[in-house]
Amino acid sequence: MNTYSYFCSTRIEMGTGKSKELPALLHSLEAGSSILLVSDPGVIRAGLVVPIQAALEGAGFRVSLFDRLSQNPRDTECMEGATQFRDVSADMVVAIGGGSAMDTGKAIALCGNNGGTPADYADGRLSYANIAPIICVPTTAGTGSEVTRSSVITESSTHRKMTLKHASLRPTLAVLDPTLTYSVPASVTAATGVDALVHAIEGYTCKATNPISQALGAKAMKTIISALPVAFADGQNEAARHAMLEGSLLAGLCFGSADVAAVHCLAEALGGMYDTPHGIANSVFLPHVLRFNAMENKAMHADLARYMGFAMDADTDELAVEKLIAGIAAWTESLGIPKLKDVPGVKTEDFPRIVELSMQNGSTPSNVRTITAEDYLHILEEAYQVR
C-alpha cells in the first residue's frame, strides 16, 4: 500500500474581479501595514499594478515597489529585494505577476527576514524559518507558484537554477482574478500554458506522486488542453482565461505536494544557460521525455493520452502512447512554440553543460523512469534534430 502526505496551507480566492478585494483580504490577515510589492516591468507597463497599489495605499497600507527582476529571476535580484524589504521595514510581500515575480517574492520574504542568500537555503546551509507572509496575485496562467512550496532562482555565477523548497514558502493567500490575464500576449499565453500542462503531467507521473496529486493533475490536463488554444487565439475570451487560470492552479496543487521531473530538469538547465522562457524550454523537451518515460509505465502514459483526448478508451496502450506523443507535438506546434534548434543561443557544444545541470537538479530522482546523463544527452540530441 502506498503511503503519502498532502498539504496546502494557502487560502485561495478565485473569481472575476477578486483583485479588487485585496485590501480587505490583507486587513483580514492582520499581518501588518507595510508591504513590499514585487512585480516586473512588463506587468507594470500593462497597467495592472498601479490600480492595485493605489487601492492598497487608499486602504492605509504603506507600499514600496520592487520591480528589478528578470523573466528567470536571479539571486542577485532577490538579494536586492531583500535589502529593500529590510530598509522599508516591510511586514509582508505581495507579488503581482507571473512565476518570476512570485518566485522572487518568496525568496525576498525568506532572505529579507532571515538574511543569507538563496543558495544558502537551496544547499542546506540555512534553515527555513520566520518567513514573512507571502501574498500572490498571478497575472499569467502557468507556474502555479501561488500555491506551491517552491521558488526557482538562477544562481548568477554558475547559471544553476536552484529550487528553494519548503512548506513555509507556500503563500499565505492567493488571489486569482482572470481579468488580470486578458492583456497577456499570445506567445506568453502559450508558453506559460504549456508550463502548467507539464506541471500536471509530471506531478501525475513522477515517483513522488499520490492519489490526490493525480486527481488534480487529471483535471488540470483536461482543462488546459482544451482551454489554451482558445485563450491563445482570443485573449479576451473570459471563459478560456478563467479555465486557464483554474487549470494552472490545479496543476500547481498537483505537483506542489509531489514533484516535477526530467522535463523540468532540462528546461531549468536551458533557462539558466540562455534565459529561455520557462514554458518554451518545457515544450521543446516534452514529447521526447514522454517517449522515454512511457517505456517505464506504458499504462500510465496511455491514461494521459485519454485524459487529454488524444486517444480513445478502446485504443490499446501502445497506440494511446503513440497518439500522446504525436498529439502533444502537434498541439504545441499549433501554439507557435519554437523547436529547440530555433531557441536563441542554443549550441550543441553546450549540451554537456546542460546535461550536467540537469543531473544536478533535485527533481531528477523523481522522474518516473531512472534517467542518466547519457539519457539526457540523447533526449537533447533528439530534440535538436526536430524541424
Secondary structure by P-SEA (a helix, b strand, c coil): cccbbbbbccccccccccccaaaaaaaaaccccccbbbbcaaaaaacccaaaaaaaaaabbbbbbbccccccccaaaaaaaaaaaaaacccbbbbcccaaaaaaaaaaaaaaaccccaaaaaacccccccccbbbbbbcccccccccccbbbbbcccccbbbbbccccccccbbbbbccccccccaaaaaaaaaaaaaaaaaaaccccccaaaaaaaaaaaaaaaccaaaaaaccccaaaaaaaaaaaaaaaaaaccccccaaaaaaaaaaaaccccaaaaaaacaaaaaaaaaaacaaaaaaaaaaaccccccccaaaaaaaaaaaaaaaaaaaccccccccccccccaaaaaaaaaaaccccccccccccaaaaaaaaaaaaacc
